[in-house]
Amino acid sequence: MKQMRAEQARALFAGLVEVIESAGNPELKPITCLLLKKYYLDGRAEEESLEQLTLDDISALKQRIKGTLNFEAEPMNLLRRKAEIICKLHKKEESYGELVQQMGQLAG
């Protein structure tokens, strides 16, 4: 995975997102979310020299992940992983106000 992250960053990113959005493989989704966050969103020092997501990528990914949320059918572990991704994306966009507003809508 590390080699693919370094040499084929776009393909790895697309593949991870595809697994998260797919209808199949529910057991793979939480670990896939974790890998997406680790390799593209955590800001780890070893990732700094590699290709990074653009603001357009971040905005599009945020909408895509939010579009896959299913509070009735998905296990809590997967929902938590998706929430971690959404929080990281808001952090990168510096759009905390939007996040707080959306959390209020979910709670209300």
Backbone as CSV, one residue per row, in Angstrom:
resi,resn,N_x,N_y,N_z,CA_x,CA_y,CA_z,C_x,C_y,C_z
1,MET,0.828,-1.189,0.000,0.000,0.000,0.000,0.872,1.252,0.000
2,LYS,1.956,1.222,0.771,2.827,2.394,0.810,3.409,2.694,-0.561
3,GLN,3.795,1.652,-1.278,4.360,1.846,-2.609,3.297,2.397,-3.562
4,MET,2.098,1.889,-3.465,1.027,2.395,-4.319,0.698,3.839,-3.970
5,ARG,0.727,4.177,-2.692,0.478,5.567,-2.268,1.520,6.486,-2.886
6,ALA,2.753,6.033,-2.950,3.835,6.857,-3.486,3.792,6.940,-5.015
7,GLU,3.447,5.841,-5.668,3.564,5.784,-7.123,2.243,5.937,-7.873
8,GLN,1.151,5.589,-7.232,-0.158,5.637,-7.889,-1.201,6.222,-6.932
9,ALA,-0.929,7.415,-6.443,-1.762,8.025,-5.409,-3.218,8.177,-5.838
10,ARG,-3.432,8.617,-7.060,-4.800,8.829,-7.558,-5.565,7.509,-7.669
11,ALA,-4.910,6.494,-8.155,-5.560,5.191,-8.312,-5.917,4.603,-6.946
12,LEU,-5.014,4.726,-5.984,-5.289,4.231,-4.635,-6.454,4.990,-4.021
13,PHE,-6.433,6.295,-4.140,-7.513,7.135,-3.609,-8.855,6.721,-4.218
14,ALA,-8.892,6.606,-5.538,-10.133,6.229,-6.226,-10.609,4.854,-5.788
15,GLY,-9.693,3.924,-5.633,-10.058,2.574,-5.204,-10.631,2.538,-3.798
16,LEU,-10.025,3.293,-2.888,-10.527,3.336,-1.513,-11.929,3.934,-1.469
17,VAL,-12.120,5.030,-2.190,-13.435,5.676,-2.217,-14.470,4.745,-2.849
18,GLU,-14.076,4.030,-3.869,-14.989,3.094,-4.537,-15.462,2.014,-3.568
19,VAL,-14.564,1.489,-2.763,-14.960,0.463,-1.782,-15.936,1.051,-0.768
20,ILE,-15.661,2.266,-0.304,-16.536,2.906,0.687,-17.932,3.134,0.112
21,GLU,-18.010,3.514,-1.151,-19.303,3.804,-1.777,-20.040,2.562,-2.269
22,SER,-19.354,1.462,-2.416,-19.965,0.270,-3.006,-21.005,-0.351,-2.083
23,ALA,-21.905,-1.090,-2.703,-22.949,-1.779,-1.942,-22.418,-3.053,-1.297
24,GLY,-21.379,-3.646,-1.876,-20.848,-4.902,-1.358,-19.728,-4.701,-0.355
25,ASN,-19.199,-5.781,0.115,-18.055,-5.817,1.035,-18.234,-4.970,2.305
26,PRO,-19.316,-5.153,3.050,-19.511,-4.329,4.248,-18.418,-4.517,5.298
27,GLU,-17.801,-5.694,5.327,-16.755,-5.933,6.317,-15.460,-5.188,5.987
28,LEU,-15.275,-4.784,4.725,-14.065,-4.057,4.318,-14.172,-2.547,4.511
29,LYS,-15.364,-2.048,4.652,-15.559,-0.596,4.669,-14.900,0.113,5.855
30,PRO,-15.018,-0.383,7.090,-14.365,0.339,8.189,-12.839,0.425,8.019
31,ILE,-12.197,-0.652,7.620,-10.746,-0.619,7.437,-10.381,0.255,6.242
32,THR,-11.225,0.268,5.228,-10.983,1.128,4.065,-11.077,2.592,4.474
33,CYS,-12.049,2.931,5.296,-12.162,4.304,5.812,-10.909,4.678,6.595
34,LEU,-10.450,3.764,7.424,-9.246,4.006,8.215,-8.036,4.240,7.313
35,LEU,-7.893,3.441,6.266,-6.768,3.600,5.340,-6.854,4.919,4.587
36,LEU,-8.040,5.297,4.157,-8.220,6.578,3.467,-7.801,7.734,4.376
37,LYS,-8.245,7.678,5.603,-7.889,8.721,6.567,-6.387,8.730,6.824
38,LYS,-5.812,7.574,7.019,-4.381,7.470,7.320,-3.519,8.008,6.182
39,TYR,-3.802,7.575,4.966,-2.937,7.916,3.839,-3.196,9.288,3.231
40,TYR,-4.396,9.849,3.429,-4.711,11.100,2.743,-5.138,12.247,3.652
41,LEU,-5.513,11.972,4.895,-6.098,13.034,5.705,-5.394,13.310,7.033
42,ASP,-4.592,12.417,7.523,-3.998,12.582,8.853,-2.829,13.558,8.901
43,GLY,-2.257,13.910,7.766,-1.138,14.849,7.759,0.124,14.266,8.370
44,ARG,0.338,12.988,8.170,1.526,12.335,8.714,2.772,12.838,7.987
45,ALA,3.864,12.973,8.716,5.115,13.497,8.154,5.578,12.690,6.945
46,GLU,5.432,11.388,6.994,5.903,10.545,5.886,5.059,10.712,4.626
47,GLU,3.910,11.346,4.730,3.039,11.567,3.575,3.243,12.945,2.946
48,GLU,3.931,13.840,3.623,4.045,15.230,3.171,4.662,15.379,1.784
49,SER,5.604,14.548,1.452,6.279,14.667,0.153,5.495,13.999,-0.979
50,LEU,4.414,13.301,-0.640,3.616,12.595,-1.638,2.470,13.483,-2.128
51,GLU,1.838,13.057,-3.205,0.723,13.812,-3.767,-0.373,13.988,-2.723
52,GLN,-0.866,15.213,-2.603,-1.906,15.542,-1.627,-3.229,15.794,-2.338
53,LEU,-4.303,15.709,-1.583,-5.618,16.026,-2.129,-5.745,17.531,-2.315
54,THR,-6.403,17.933,-3.391,-6.675,19.350,-3.629,-7.928,19.750,-2.854
55,LEU,-8.181,21.053,-2.775,-9.411,21.509,-2.116,-10.645,20.996,-2.848
56,ASP,-10.568,20.885,-4.168,-11.687,20.315,-4.927,-11.896,18.847,-4.566
57,ASP,-10.800,18.104,-4.419,-10.890,16.700,-4.000,-11.556,16.594,-2.634
58,ILE,-11.144,17.454,-1.734,-11.656,17.432,-0.362,-13.144,17.737,-0.340
59,SER,-13.549,18.757,-1.070,-14.958,19.128,-1.124,-15.802,18.012,-1.738
60,ALA,-15.326,17.443,-2.832,-16.060,16.361,-3.485,-16.132,15.124,-2.598
61,LEU,-15.037,14.793,-1.940,-15.017,13.623,-1.065,-15.978,13.806,0.106
62,LYS,-16.010,15.005,0.641,-16.915,15.291,1.762,-18.358,15.013,1.350
63,GLN,-18.757,15.473,0.190,-20.120,15.239,-0.288,-20.370,13.751,-0.567
64,ARG,-19.386,13.097,-1.120,-19.539,11.672,-1.429,-19.687,10.836,-0.158
65,ILE,-18.861,11.118,0.838,-18.935,10.357,2.095,-20.252,10.648,2.800
66,LYS,-20.648,11.910,2.844,-21.930,12.250,3.473,-23.081,11.559,2.758
67,GLY,-22.969,11.421,1.453,-24.011,10.759,0.677,-24.119,9.268,0.940
68,THR,-23.087,8.683,1.521,-23.128,7.242,1.807,-23.601,6.934,3.220
69,LEU,-23.767,7.944,4.058,-24.188,7.699,5.438,-25.584,7.083,5.470
70,ASN,-25.716,6.002,6.203,-27.007,5.343,6.369,-27.122,4.955,7.843
71,PHE,-27.757,5.827,8.618,-27.816,5.645,10.059,-28.639,4.430,10.474
72,GLU,-29.565,4.002,9.647,-30.405,2.863,9.998,-29.737,1.522,9.696
73,ALA,-28.931,1.469,8.645,-28.434,0.165,8.185,-26.962,-0.101,8.485
74,GLU,-26.162,0.942,8.627,-24.723,0.728,8.791,-24.353,0.515,10.254
75,PRO,-23.371,-0.341,10.505,-22.934,-0.571,11.890,-22.247,0.678,12.462
76,MET,-22.285,0.783,13.760,-21.716,1.955,14.442,-20.238,2.135,14.122
77,ASN,-19.492,1.057,13.997,-18.070,1.146,13.690,-17.840,1.855,12.355
78,LEU,-18.629,1.528,11.357,-18.494,2.161,10.046,-18.935,3.618,10.104
79,LEU,-20.021,3.902,10.793,-20.475,5.293,10.926,-19.418,6.145,11.627
80,ARG,-18.779,5.586,12.645,-17.721,6.309,13.352,-16.547,6.605,12.420
81,ARG,-16.155,5.635,11.625,-15.041,5.835,10.676,-15.384,6.898,9.639
82,LYS,-16.609,6.868,9.139,-17.026,7.887,8.178,-17.061,9.263,8.838
83,ALA,-17.508,9.328,10.079,-17.532,10.608,10.804,-16.115,11.146,10.989
84,GLU,-15.163,10.276,11.256,-13.765,10.705,11.383,-13.278,11.333,10.082
85,ILE,-13.638,10.717,8.956,-13.244,11.260,7.656,-13.886,12.623,7.446
86,ILE,-15.173,12.729,7.720,-15.880,13.996,7.524,-15.269,15.089,8.384
87,CYS,-14.928,14.787,9.626,-14.290,15.778,10.507,-12.937,16.215,9.961
88,LYS,-12.151,15.261,9.477,-10.842,15.595,8.889,-11.002,16.483,7.663
89,LEU,-12.012,16.198,6.857,-12.246,17.001,5.655,-12.645,18.423,6.022
90,HIS,-13.491,18.570,7.027,-13.862,19.914,7.490,-12.642,20.642,8.052
91,LYS,-11.776,19.918,8.741,-10.561,20.522,9.271,-9.692,21.055,8.135
92,LYS,-9.527,20.267,7.090,-8.703,20.686,5.954,-9.319,21.882,5.229
93,GLU,-10.638,21.934,5.182,-11.334,23.059,4.545,-11.486,24.260,5.475
94,GLU,-11.244,24.035,6.760,-11.480,25.035,7.792,-12.932,25.500,7.772
95,SER,-13.821,24.529,7.675,-15.261,24.806,7.608,-15.971,24.246,8.840
96,TYR,-15.458,24.604,10.008,-16.008,24.078,11.257,-17.446,24.520,11.490
97,GLY,-17.777,25.760,11.085,-19.138,26.264,11.268,-20.151,25.391,10.554
98,GLU,-19.825,24.982,9.357,-20.697,24.094,8.585,-20.871,22.763,9.303
99,LEU,-19.802,22.236,9.853,-19.856,20.962,10.567,-20.758,21.070,11.793
100,VAL,-20.597,22.135,12.559,-21.416,22.326,13.765,-22.889,22.468,13.384
101,GLN,-23.163,23.208,12.314,-24.533,23.380,11.850,-25.142,22.040,11.446
102,GLN,-24.406,21.228,10.739,-24.913,19.932,10.313,-25.120,18.989,11.497
103,MET,-24.246,19.067,12.474,-24.419,18.241,13.671,-25.702,18.651,14.407
104,GLY,-25.968,19.944,14.454,-27.182,20.423,15.077,-28.425,19.917,14.357
105,GLN,-28.383,19.878,13.036,-29.511,19.378,12.251,-29.731,17.889,12.518
106,LEU,-28.654,17.126,12.638,-28.788,15.696,12.914,-29.367,15.454,14.307
107,ALA,-28.951,16.279,15.261,-29.405,16.102,16.631,-30.863,16.552,16.811
108,GLY,-31.261,17.529,16.010,-32.599,18.122,16.174,-33.619,17.380,15.452
